[in-house]
Amino acid sequence: MSAYGRDPWGGPLEINVDSATDDDRSRNLQDFDRAALSRQLDETQQSWLLGPGEQKKKKYVDLGCIVCSRTVFKWIVISVLVSGFIAGLVTLIVKTVPRHHHSPPPPDNYTQALRKALMFFNAQRSGHLPKHNNVSWRGNSCLRDGLSDPGANNANLVGGFYDAGDAIKFNFPGAFAMTMLSWSVIEYSGKYESSGDLNHVKEIIKWGTDYILKTFNSSSDDITVVYSQVGKGDTSDGPSNPNDHYCWMRPEDIDYTRPVTASSTGSDLAAEMAAALAAASIVFKDNKHYSQKLVKGAKTLFKFSRTQRGRYSAGGSDAAIFYNSSGYYDEYVWGGAWLYYATGNSSYLQLATTPGIAKRAGAFRGGQDYGVLSWDNKLAGAQVLLSRLRLFLSPGYPYEEILKSYHNQTNIVMCSYLPVFRSFNRTRGGLIQLNHGRPQPLQYVVNAAFLASIYADYLKAADIPGWYCGPNFFSVQVLRNFARTQLNYILGKNPLKMSYIVGYGKHYPKHVHHRGASIPKNKIKYSCKGGWKWRDSPRPNPNVLTGAMVAGPDKFDKFHDVRTNYNYTEPTLAGNAGLVAALVSIAGGDTLGIDKNTMFSAVPPMFPTPPPPPAPWKP
């Protein structure tokens, strides 16, 4: 059937209509074309005419979302496997070929000296020593302390630290040593950690505070007695009463009776011990149980110091000969400040900022020893400690007036350390004479270096560039330079080119006044007087008392390395604690400053009380 229509171009438009399907027509057309073609076709023509059945079949891989040629898939797999092999080979080569590691820079002189100074405390340990004590010539000693003295009521006073070159445990300077170490850890824990000494110094502090907790009834809120001393040093009785000064024996060989001194009055002793426990409670704040135990003990001791008024060394006691206390109001300010930081209880801050107590502590009196921090006088340290509160928390009324006075007094003390003001003489070699030429100067020097360095860090952390001495302004760097010059003198930059820290440098004291270091560990037990031959021997000590800072040179920069002259060659616990604090404050340069917040971890947010309104005006 056909139909015709008009072609728009003028011709007929034919439309064929039949019942054949498109497939039939396509097949017929192909058959017709093949039959009709008698001549050879080129490749292009053949591609036009070849049907689907005649084309080359390609193989495909169906990957779900992607369909690709099997050949392409094969090359992709091979490429991935080869790439993986090459990557593994490169990794193997990198891991097996030795690499040059960039080691951290060597520790500076102060960090090296710090590590040695801490070792001194290991040599001073009493009681059962830990296995890792690392002092080969020391052993367990004085394991009957307190238990063998009927006057001590069978108190277990084993442990703690020996004070110096003898075997006496003086709790007054010993507690001060622990307070200073704790203060340094609270402020500079980052430096201790970076030098790898944090665990060591914390272990030393805990050894000391564990012993302090034994010297009174730490489970009670009210006590009537505190043990102040184990051992005796008065030699006036001669051979009839052998003791820790008359006898020259290794602590491990002591066989004489060691008396215990108990104090029913002792405001200075108890307040200092309270300060030590309170400061340590901040150090161990992550150990909640132990920290709370220390705080409880500190509160009990401070309460005793307030109710049992008096000096612990009064009445001609043995302690008065060696560590006589000049007063206890400075310990009230010092202990009150530490208890406030440890508890956040404002009653302690109120006591520490009471003008009458500050005045009796000597805060506004001046004098030749003003500003000298020591085991006897903590005023300078307490004023720096409370200036910290004003600089960072600004508590305002009712504390502002007295805190401002403490702050001003601290500035005056810092001025006195500078050579331009001549408050203290200096040796020709540059050592400041804080004890005015008297023997054993270094323990006072290191304390001053620590105060200057930490106060500089306080000012820097508060964004204060310096301080005024009268009309003159000095930058914080001046304080750091003072601390460095004094420590450099001790480390060997002095006229004798001698290090006053045993084991540091090439030239240091070899005849240290120290019983344990001077007697060889040779399985021979030397009697009380049998050890005198080692005391009087001109030979160097057979054992090196690593890290011990000796008493120091005289005012002419002269030093006599003689074992029998303790004014030159004897180290002390309190002296080495100040040395450690000063060294860590300077170590590592100025990049690592103080930890501003840990000191205030127990202090609640402060909302200053508005001052009272002025009195009504009267005409």
Buried (B, 14 or more C-beta within 10 A) or exposed (E): EEEEEEEEEEEEEEEEEEEEEEEEEEEEEBEEEEEEEEEEEEEEEEEEEEEEEEEEEEEEBEEEEEEEEEEEBEEEEEEEEEEEEEEEEEEEEEEEEEEEEEEEEEBBBBBBBBBBBBBBBBBBBBBEBEEEBEBEBBBEBBBEBBEBBEEBEEBEBBBBBBBBBBBBBBBBBBBBBBBBBBBBBBBBBBBBEBBEBBEBBBBBBBBBBBBBBBBBBBEEEEBEBBBBBBBBBBBEEEEEBBBBBBBBBBBBBBEBEBBBBBBEBBBBBBBBBBBBBBBBBBBBBEBEEBBEBBBBBBBBBBBBBBEBEBBBBBEEBBBBBBBBBEBBBBBBBBBBBBBBBBBBBBEBBBBBBBEEBBEBBBBEEEEEBBBBBBBBBBBBBBBBBBBBBBBBBEBBEEBBEBBEBBBBBBBBBBBBBBEEEEBBEBBEEBBBBBBEEEBBBBBBBBBBBBBBBBBBBBBBBBEEEBBEBEEEEBBBEBBBBBBBBBBBBBBBBBBBEBBBBBBBBEEBBEBBBBBBBBBBBEEEEBBBBBBBEBBEBEEBBBBBBBBBBBBBBBBEBEBEBBBEBBBBBBBBBBBBBBBBBBBBBBBBEEEBBBBBEBBBBBBEEBEEEEEEEEEEEEE
